[in-house]
Amino acid sequence: MSNSWNEFCDGAGRFFDKLSSEAVRLTDAAGMQIKLENVKNRLEKEYATLGKLTYAKLNGGSDNAEKIEASLSRIAELRKTEKEIERDIKEAKAEKDAQKEADKAVK
């Protein structure tokens, strides 16, 4: 009985290890998706700001070139961050798919 009990415990341990690593992976993926949505929202707000500044410059002739440049800079940085997060999500998905294939091969 001791041997079958040890086998059961070993199997349960492997199961829970796999379950916990999958939970961490899902949490990471969800976190990355939330970050991506946050960046996209900030990007939309910055585009709106740029539009308002540009409209004011074209219609009112106000001298806000520095504000426009700053807005363009923020947009560039947010787009860079957006691409990095999208790349990270793509890599995480590829990693997950590779793990699934490896698990299938083991079975």
C-alpha positions in Angstrom: 0.0 0.0 0.0 2.8 2.3 0.7 4.1 2.1 -2.8 0.7 2.9 -4.4 0.3 5.7 -1.9 3.7 7.2 -3.0 2.7 6.8 -6.6 -0.5 8.6 -6.0 1.2 11.4 -4.1 3.8 11.8 -6.9 1.1 11.9 -9.5 -0.9 14.4 -7.6 2.2 16.5 -7.1 2.9 16.6 -10.8 -0.8 17.4 -11.5 -0.8 20.4 -9.1 2.6 21.6 -10.4 1.2 21.6 -13.9 -2.0 23.2 -12.8 -0.2 26.0 -10.9 2.2 26.7 -13.8 -0.8 27.0 -16.1 -2.5 29.3 -13.7 0.6 31.5 -13.6 0.8 31.5 -17.4 -2.9 32.5 -17.8 -2.5 35.2 -15.2 0.5 36.6 -17.1 -1.4 36.5 -20.4 -4.4 38.3 -18.8 -2.0 40.9 -17.3 -0.4 41.5 -20.6 -3.8 41.9 -22.3 -4.9 44.4 -19.6 -1.6 46.4 -20.1 -2.2 46.4 -23.9 -5.8 47.7 -23.4 -4.5 50.4 -21.0 -1.9 51.5 -23.6 -4.5 51.6 -26.3 -6.8 53.8 -24.2 -3.9 56.2 -23.4 -3.0 56.3 -27.1 -6.6 57.2 -28.1 -6.6 60.0 -25.5 -3.3 61.3 -26.8 -4.5 61.2 -30.4 -7.5 63.3 -29.2 -5.2 65.8 -27.5 -3.1 66.0 -30.6 -6.2 66.7 -32.7 -7.3 69.4 -30.4 -3.9 71.1 -30.4 -3.7 70.9 -34.2 -7.2 72.3 -34.6 -6.4 75.2 -32.3 -3.2 75.9 -34.2 -4.9 75.8 -37.6 -7.9 77.8 -36.6 -6.7 80.1 -34.0 -3.2 80.5 -35.0 -2.1 79.8 -31.4 1.6 79.0 -30.9 1.5 75.6 -29.4 4.1 73.9 -31.5 5.9 72.7 -28.3 2.7 71.0 -27.0 2.2 69.4 -30.4 5.8 68.0 -30.4 5.3 66.7 -26.9 2.1 65.0 -27.9 3.8 63.4 -30.9 6.6 62.2 -28.7 4.1 60.6 -26.3 2.3 59.0 -29.2 5.5 57.5 -30.5 6.4 56.1 -27.1 3.0 54.6 -26.5 3.0 53.0 -30.0 6.4 51.5 -29.2 5.1 50.2 -25.9 2.0 48.8 -27.7 4.2 46.9 -30.2 6.4 45.5 -27.4 3.3 44.2 -25.5 1.8 42.7 -28.6 5.1 41.0 -29.3 5.2 39.6 -25.7 1.7 38.3 -26.1 2.5 36.6 -29.4 5.6 35.0 -27.8 3.6 33.8 -24.8 1.0 32.3 -27.1 3.7 30.5 -29.1 5.3 29.3 -25.9 2.0 28.0 -24.7 1.3 26.2 -28.0 4.8 24.7 -28.0 4.2 23.4 -24.4 0.8 21.9 -25.5 2.6 20.1 -28.4 5.3 18.8 -26.0 2.7 17.6 -23.6 0.9 15.8 -26.5 4.1 14.2 -27.6 4.8 12.9 -24.0 1.3 11.2 -23.9 
